[in-house]
Every structure is written in C-alpha cells, then in structure tokens.
C-alpha cells in the first residue's frame, strides 16, 4: 500500500521516480528474505505448507515480477497471485 502510487506512474517528478525505485528495491529485498526464510524451514514444514496450498517459493518469483511491473492491471494480477500463493485473505489484511 505504501508504494501503491508508484506502480502506474507516468511523467514522474523526482520524488515519484525515487519512490518507484524504492518500490522495486523493496519488492526484490522482500522476495530474497521470503526465499531465505522458506528454505531455512525444516523440510517437513515446507512439505506441510505445500500440502496446505501455501507456496512461498512460487510467491517469490511473482514478487520479483511485481518489482518489474509498471502497469496497474499487471501489478494487480501479480498481487492477487501472491496473496493466493501465501494464502493471505485480502479482506483481513
């Protein structure tokens, strides 16, 4: 939500250019952190998550894709995929 206005931003001023760059870096950092956390889990727990339908390993790729996205509709699609892969209920968040 913090970077929402830095997704589909055209004719950016300097502040918005920086915000867009910050969003890209933040998404990539979160993807790396999520990947590291997932693979530090014991194997049985990773299997448990996958059986429950939670796929943090796949969500990381979508998050990297989100960092490269500059169109709102594409971003919305990626965000929906990430929420599904992490089993996040958007109405609760």
NORJOCOR-V851679 format. One record per pair of residues at least 4 apart in sequence whose ideal C-beta (glycine too) atoms are under 7 Angstrom apart, sorted by the first residue. I is the first residue (numbers start at 1). J is the second residue. Records with the same first field share a line. If there is no record, write none. Layout:
# NORJOCOR-V851679
I = J + J
This chain:
# NORJOCOR-V851679
3 = 7 + 19 + 22 + 23 + 26
5 = 9
6 = 16 + 19 + 20 + 23
7 = 69 + 70 + 72 + 75
8 = 70 + 71 + 72
9 = 16 + 20
12 = 16 + 17 + 20
14 = 18
15 = 19
16 = 20
17 = 21
18 = 22
19 = 23
20 = 24
21 = 25
22 = 26
23 = 27
24 = 28 + 67
25 = 29
26 = 30
27 = 31 + 63 + 66 + 67
28 = 32 + 64 + 67
29 = 33
30 = 34 + 63
31 = 35 + 60 + 63 + 64
32 = 36
33 = 37
34 = 38 + 56 + 59 + 60 + 63
35 = 39 + 60
36 = 40
38 = 46 + 56 + 57
41 = 45 + 46
43 = 47
44 = 48
45 = 49
46 = 50
47 = 51
48 = 52
49 = 54 + 56
50 = 54 + 55
53 = 87
54 = 86 + 87
55 = 59 + 85
56 = 60 + 86
58 = 62 + 85
59 = 63 + 82 + 85 + 86
60 = 64
61 = 65
62 = 66 + 78 + 81 + 82 + 85
63 = 67 + 82
65 = 69 + 78
66 = 75 + 78 + 79
69 = 74 + 75 + 78
71 = 75
72 = 76
73 = 77
74 = 78
75 = 79
76 = 80
77 = 81
78 = 82
79 = 83
80 = 84
81 = 85
82 = 86
83 = 88 + 90
88 = 93
89 = 93
